[in-house]
Amino acid sequence: MPTSVRLDPETEALLRRLARRSGRTKSEIIRDALQRMAAGTFEAAEPASLYEAISDLVGIADDGAEDLSAKHKQRFREKLHRRR
């Protein structure tokens, strides 16, 4: 049976991240949460791995220069030279 729920932007973003991270639909996440609350077991499950814990953050930032780690000494010297 279709049901509408209004969520604030932060809760909607959380729901999307949970669904993406678990590979389930938003509806499945909501049903599971309701069932856990009704059963009195609304505990957040521990992530299976560190990657699972941060998987929603992977790829959200620009990493800068491609050769940053390979040429860090050279870049540092260049910055020091420019300061002089």
SELUMDO-316975 format. One record per atom (N, C-alpha, C): atom name; y, x, z; residue number from 0; residue in three letters. Coordinates in steps of 0.2 Angstrom, whole numbers, m for minus. Atoms other than C-alpha are relative to their C-alpha. Example, Ala and Ser with C-alpha at 12.3 -4.5 7.8 and 13.67 -1.06 7.14 Angstrom:
<rs>
N | m6 | 4 | 0 | 0 | ALA
CA | m22 | 62 | 39 | 0 | ALA
C | 6 | 4 | 0 | 0 | ALA
N | m6 | m4 | m1 | 1 | SER
CA | m5 | 68 | 36 | 1 | SER
C | 5 | m4 | 3 | 1 | SER
</rs>
This chain:
<rs>
N | m6 | 4 | 0 | 0 | MET
CA | 0 | 0 | 0 | 0 | MET
C | 6 | 4 | 0 | 0 | MET
N | m6 | m4 | 0 | 1 | PRO
CA | 17 | 8 | m5 | 1 | PRO
C | 4 | m1 | 6 | 1 | PRO
N | m5 | 0 | m6 | 2 | THR
CA | 29 | 12 | 9 | 2 | THR
C | 5 | 5 | m2 | 2 | THR
N | m5 | m4 | 1 | 3 | SER
CA | 46 | 19 | 8 | 3 | SER
C | 2 | 3 | 6 | 3 | SER
N | m3 | m3 | m6 | 4 | VAL
CA | 53 | 32 | 20 | 4 | VAL
C | 6 | 4 | m2 | 4 | VAL
N | m6 | m4 | 1 | 5 | ARG
CA | 70 | 39 | 21 | 5 | ARG
C | 0 | 6 | 4 | 5 | ARG
N | 0 | m6 | m4 | 6 | LEU
CA | 71 | 57 | 26 | 6 | LEU
C | 7 | 4 | m2 | 6 | LEU
N | m6 | m4 | 1 | 7 | ASP
CA | 86 | 69 | 29 | 7 | ASP
C | m2 | 6 | m5 | 7 | ASP
N | 2 | m6 | 4 | 8 | PRO
CA | 87 | 84 | 17 | 8 | PRO
C | m5 | 5 | 3 | 8 | PRO
N | 4 | m5 | m3 | 9 | GLU
CA | 80 | 96 | 29 | 9 | GLU
C | m8 | m2 | 1 | 9 | GLU
N | 7 | 3 | m1 | 10 | THR
CA | 64 | 85 | 33 | 10 | THR
C | m3 | 0 | m7 | 10 | THR
N | 3 | 1 | 7 | 11 | GLU
CA | 62 | 82 | 14 | 11 | GLU
C | m2 | 7 | m2 | 11 | GLU
N | 2 | m7 | 2 | 12 | ALA
CA | 62 | 101 | 11 | 12 | ALA
C | m6 | 2 | 4 | 12 | ALA
N | 6 | m2 | m4 | 13 | LEU
CA | 50 | 104 | 26 | 13 | LEU
C | m7 | m4 | m3 | 13 | LEU
N | 6 | 4 | 3 | 14 | LEU
CA | 38 | 90 | 18 | 14 | LEU
C | m2 | 4 | m6 | 14 | LEU
N | 2 | m4 | 6 | 15 | ARG
CA | 39 | 99 | 1 | 15 | ARG
C | m4 | 6 | 1 | 15 | ARG
N | 3 | m7 | m1 | 16 | ARG
CA | 35 | 116 | 8 | 16 | ARG
C | m7 | m1 | 3 | 16 | ARG
N | 7 | 1 | m3 | 17 | LEU
CA | 20 | 109 | 19 | 17 | LEU
C | m4 | m2 | m6 | 17 | LEU
N | 5 | 3 | 6 | 18 | ALA
CA | 13 | 100 | 3 | 18 | ALA
C | m1 | 6 | m4 | 18 | ALA
N | 2 | m5 | 5 | 19 | ARG
CA | 15 | 115 | m8 | 19 | ARG
C | m4 | 6 | 3 | 19 | ARG
N | 4 | m5 | m3 | 20 | ARG
CA | 8 | 127 | 5 | 20 | ARG
C | m7 | m2 | 1 | 20 | ARG
N | 7 | 3 | m1 | 21 | SER
CA | m7 | 116 | 9 | 21 | SER
C | m4 | m2 | m6 | 21 | SER
N | 3 | 3 | 6 | 22 | GLY
CA | m10 | 110 | m9 | 22 | GLY
C | m2 | m7 | 0 | 22 | GLY
N | 1 | 7 | 0 | 23 | ARG
CA | m9 | 92 | m4 | 23 | ARG
C | 6 | m3 | m2 | 23 | ARG
N | m5 | 4 | 2 | 24 | THR
CA | 2 | 78 | m9 | 24 | THR
C | 5 | m1 | 7 | 24 | THR
N | m4 | 2 | m6 | 25 | LYS
CA | 17 | 73 | 2 | 25 | LYS
C | m3 | m6 | 4 | 25 | LYS
N | 3 | 6 | m3 | 26 | SER
CA | 8 | 56 | 5 | 26 | SER
C | m5 | 2 | 5 | 26 | SER
N | 6 | m3 | m4 | 27 | GLU
CA | m7 | 66 | 12 | 27 | GLU
C | 3 | 3 | 6 | 27 | GLU
N | m3 | m3 | m5 | 28 | ILE
CA | 4 | 76 | 23 | 28 | ILE
C | 3 | m5 | 5 | 28 | ILE
N | m3 | 6 | m4 | 29 | ILE
CA | 13 | 60 | 30 | 29 | ILE
C | m6 | m4 | 4 | 29 | ILE
N | 6 | 4 | m3 | 30 | ARG
CA | m4 | 51 | 33 | 30 | ARG
C | m3 | 4 | 5 | 30 | ARG
N | 4 | m4 | m5 | 31 | ASP
CA | m12 | 66 | 42 | 31 | ASP
C | 5 | 1 | 6 | 31 | ASP
N | m5 | 0 | m6 | 32 | ALA
CA | 4 | 67 | 53 | 32 | ALA
C | m1 | m6 | 4 | 32 | ALA
N | 0 | 6 | m3 | 33 | LEU
CA | 3 | 49 | 57 | 33 | LEU
C | m7 | m1 | 4 | 33 | LEU
N | 7 | 0 | m3 | 34 | GLN
CA | m16 | 50 | 61 | 34 | GLN
C | 0 | 5 | 6 | 34 | GLN
N | 0 | m4 | m6 | 35 | ARG
CA | m13 | 65 | 72 | 35 | ARG
C | 4 | m2 | 6 | 35 | ARG
N | m5 | 3 | m6 | 36 | MET
CA | 1 | 57 | 82 | 36 | MET
C | m4 | m6 | 3 | 36 | MET
N | 4 | 6 | m3 | 37 | ALA
CA | m10 | 41 | 84 | 37 | ALA
C | m6 | 3 | 5 | 37 | ALA
N | 6 | m3 | m3 | 38 | ALA
CA | m25 | 52 | 90 | 38 | ALA
C | 3 | 5 | 6 | 38 | ALA
N | m3 | m4 | m6 | 39 | GLY
CA | m13 | 62 | 102 | 39 | GLY
C | m1 | 7 | m1 | 39 | GLY
N | 1 | m7 | 2 | 40 | THR
CA | m17 | 78 | 93 | 40 | THR
C | 5 | 3 | m5 | 40 | THR
N | m5 | m2 | 5 | 41 | PHE
CA | m1 | 82 | 84 | 41 | PHE
C | 2 | 7 | 2 | 41 | PHE
N | m1 | m7 | m1 | 42 | GLU
CA | m2 | 101 | 85 | 42 | GLU
C | 0 | 3 | m6 | 42 | GLU
N | 0 | m3 | 6 | 43 | ALA
CA | 3 | 112 | 72 | 43 | ALA
C | m6 | 5 | m1 | 43 | ALA
N | 6 | m5 | 1 | 44 | ALA
CA | m12 | 122 | 65 | 44 | ALA
C | 3 | 7 | m2 | 44 | ALA
N | m2 | m7 | 1 | 45 | GLU
CA | m11 | 140 | 65 | 45 | GLU
C | m2 | 2 | m7 | 45 | GLU
N | 2 | m2 | 7 | 46 | PRO
CA | m10 | 148 | 48 | 46 | PRO
C | m6 | 5 | 0 | 46 | PRO
N | 6 | m4 | 1 | 47 | ALA
CA | m26 | 157 | 42 | 47 | ALA
C | 2 | 7 | m1 | 47 | ALA
N | m2 | m7 | 2 | 48 | SER
CA | m16 | 173 | 37 | 48 | SER
C | 7 | 0 | 1 | 48 | SER
N | m7 | m2 | 0 | 49 | LEU
CA | 1 | 181 | 38 | 49 | LEU
C | 3 | m3 | m7 | 49 | LEU
N | m3 | 2 | 7 | 50 | TYR
CA | 3 | 177 | 19 | 50 | TYR
C | 0 | m8 | 0 | 50 | TYR
N | 0 | 7 | 0 | 51 | GLU
CA | m1 | 158 | 22 | 51 | GLU
C | 6 | m2 | 5 | 51 | GLU
N | m6 | 2 | m4 | 52 | ALA
CA | 13 | 158 | 36 | 52 | ALA
C | 6 | 1 | m4 | 52 | ALA
N | m6 | m1 | 4 | 53 | ILE
CA | 26 | 165 | 24 | 53 | ILE
C | 0 | m2 | m7 | 53 | ILE
N | 1 | 1 | 7 | 54 | SER
CA | 19 | 159 | 7 | 54 | SER
C | 6 | m5 | m3 | 54 | SER
N | m6 | 4 | 2 | 55 | ASP
CA | 34 | 146 | 6 | 55 | ASP
C | 6 | 4 | m1 | 55 | ASP
N | m6 | m5 | 1 | 56 | LEU
CA | 46 | 161 | 6 | 56 | LEU
C | m1 | 5 | m5 | 56 | LEU
N | 1 | m5 | 5 | 57 | VAL
CA | 38 | 172 | m7 | 57 | VAL
C | 3 | m2 | m6 | 57 | VAL
N | m3 | 1 | 6 | 58 | GLY
CA | 48 | 173 | m22 | 58 | GLY
C | 7 | m3 | 0 | 58 | GLY
N | m6 | 4 | 0 | 59 | ILE
CA | 64 | 165 | m16 | 59 | ILE
C | 6 | 5 | 0 | 59 | ILE
N | m6 | m5 | 0 | 60 | ALA
CA | 75 | 181 | m16 | 60 | ALA
C | 0 | 4 | m6 | 60 | ALA
N | 0 | m4 | 5 | 61 | ASP
CA | 81 | 192 | m29 | 61 | ASP
C | m1 | 7 | 3 | 61 | ASP
N | 2 | m6 | m3 | 62 | ASP
CA | 73 | 209 | m27 | 62 | ASP
C | 4 | 6 | m2 | 62 | ASP
N | m5 | m6 | 1 | 63 | GLY
CA | 87 | 220 | m34 | 63 | GLY
C | m3 | 4 | m6 | 63 | GLY
N | 3 | m5 | 5 | 64 | ALA
CA | 83 | 235 | m45 | 64 | ALA
C | m7 | 1 | 0 | 64 | ALA
N | 7 | m1 | 1 | 65 | GLU
CA | 66 | 237 | m52 | 65 | GLU
C | m3 | 7 | 3 | 65 | GLU
N | 2 | m7 | m2 | 66 | ASP
CA | 65 | 256 | m48 | 66 | ASP
C | 3 | 2 | 7 | 66 | ASP
N | m3 | m1 | m6 | 67 | LEU
CA | 73 | 254 | m31 | 67 | LEU
C | m4 | 5 | 5 | 67 | LEU
N | 4 | m4 | m4 | 68 | SER
CA | 59 | 262 | m21 | 68 | SER
C | m2 | 7 | m3 | 68 | SER
N | 2 | m6 | 4 | 69 | ALA
CA | 55 | 275 | m34 | 69 | ALA
C | 6 | 5 | 0 | 69 | ALA
N | m5 | m5 | 1 | 70 | LYS
CA | 72 | 282 | m35 | 70 | LYS
C | 5 | m1 | 6 | 70 | LYS
N | m4 | 1 | m6 | 71 | HIS
CA | 79 | 279 | m17 | 71 | HIS
C | 4 | 6 | 2 | 71 | HIS
N | m3 | m6 | m2 | 72 | LYS
CA | 83 | 297 | m14 | 72 | LYS
C | 6 | 2 | m5 | 72 | LYS
N | m5 | m1 | 5 | 73 | GLN
CA | 93 | 299 | m30 | 73 | GLN
C | 6 | m5 | 1 | 73 | GLN
N | m6 | 5 | m1 | 74 | ARG
CA | 103 | 283 | m27 | 74 | ARG
C | 4 | 2 | 6 | 74 | ARG
N | m4 | m2 | m6 | 75 | PHE
CA | 107 | 289 | m10 | 75 | PHE
C | 5 | 6 | m1 | 75 | PHE
N | m4 | m6 | 2 | 76 | ARG
CA | 113 | 306 | m16 | 76 | ARG
C | 6 | m3 | m4 | 76 | ARG
N | m6 | 2 | 4 | 77 | GLU
CA | 124 | 297 | m29 | 77 | GLU
C | 5 | m4 | 4 | 77 | GLU
N | m5 | 4 | m4 | 78 | LYS
CA | 132 | 285 | m16 | 78 | LYS
C | 4 | 5 | 4 | 78 | LYS
N | m4 | m5 | m4 | 79 | LEU
CA | 136 | 300 | m5 | 79 | LEU
C | 5 | 4 | m5 | 79 | LEU
N | m4 | m4 | 4 | 80 | HIS
CA | 143 | 310 | m20 | 80 | HIS
C | 7 | m5 | m2 | 80 | HIS
N | m5 | 4 | 2 | 81 | ARG
CA | 154 | 295 | m25 | 81 | ARG
C | 5 | m1 | 6 | 81 | ARG
N | m4 | 0 | m6 | 82 | ARG
CA | 161 | 294 | m7 | 82 | ARG
C | 5 | 6 | 1 | 82 | ARG
N | m4 | m6 | m1 | 83 | ARG
CA | 167 | 312 | m7 | 83 | ARG
C | 6 | 0 | m5 | 83 | ARG
</rs>
